[in-house]
Amino acid sequence: MRLAKAVLLLTFAAAAAWAQVNAGEQKPDAGLPFTMTTVATFELPWRLAFLPDGRMLVTEKIGPVWLVTQQGQKMPVGSTPPVYWEGQNGMLGVFVSPHYATDQSIQTRADVA
């Protein structure tokens, strides 16, 4: 029984050490594989969802939901409830319907006031 436990322990230790060596061999890369462009700024951005035409819906923890174009035009989305935000509460998720092209439906998840 002791021998089996020792072999099992050595197997786990060797596997963990091998996995760490692989991660440690990666060299940092100063360049990004994509281009970042700031198009709009927000107070407390929380979640975003892309619409099929490339625009974004962005929630802010404090309550607003914004419709943002690729050019940076930022328009508030109407009919959102007042939000209770404190700690982990606030305007959280925004979800685009899988059938958005036909039903134009989005949903938000919020802790309401």
ChimeraX attribute file (.defattr): number of C-alpha atoms within 10 A of each C-alpha:
attribute: neighborCount
match mode: 1-to-1
recipient: residues
	/A:1	5
	/A:2	7
	/A:3	8
	/A:4	9
	/A:5	10
	/A:6	10
	/A:7	11
	/A:8	12
	/A:9	11
	/A:10	12
	/A:11	11
	/A:12	11
	/A:13	11
	/A:14	12
	/A:15	10
	/A:16	11
	/A:17	10
	/A:18	12
	/A:19	10
	/A:20	11
	/A:21	10
	/A:22	9
	/A:23	9
	/A:24	9
	/A:25	8
	/A:26	8
	/A:27	7
	/A:28	6
	/A:29	7
	/A:30	6
	/A:31	7
	/A:32	7
	/A:33	7
	/A:34	6
	/A:35	6
	/A:36	7
	/A:37	7
	/A:38	8
	/A:39	12
	/A:40	12
	/A:41	9
	/A:42	12
	/A:43	9
	/A:44	12
	/A:45	18
	/A:46	18
	/A:47	17
	/A:48	19
	/A:49	17
	/A:50	15
	/A:51	17
	/A:52	10
	/A:53	9
	/A:54	11
	/A:55	16
	/A:56	18
	/A:57	23
	/A:58	24
	/A:59	28
	/A:60	19
	/A:61	24
	/A:62	20
	/A:63	22
	/A:64	23
	/A:65	27
	/A:66	20
	/A:67	20
	/A:68	20
	/A:69	16
	/A:70	14
	/A:71	10
	/A:72	14
	/A:73	12
	/A:74	19
	/A:75	13
	/A:76	14
	/A:77	14
	/A:78	9
	/A:79	7
	/A:80	14
	/A:81	14
	/A:82	15
	/A:83	18
	/A:84	16
	/A:85	17
	/A:86	10
	/A:87	6
	/A:88	9
	/A:89	14
	/A:90	23
	/A:91	27
	/A:92	23
	/A:93	18
	/A:94	20
	/A:95	16
	/A:96	17
	/A:97	14
	/A:98	11
	/A:99	10
	/A:100	12
	/A:101	11
	/A:102	8
	/A:103	9
	/A:104	11
	/A:105	12
	/A:106	15
	/A:107	10
	/A:108	15
	/A:109	12
	/A:110	22
	/A:111	17
	/A:112	14
	/A:113	9
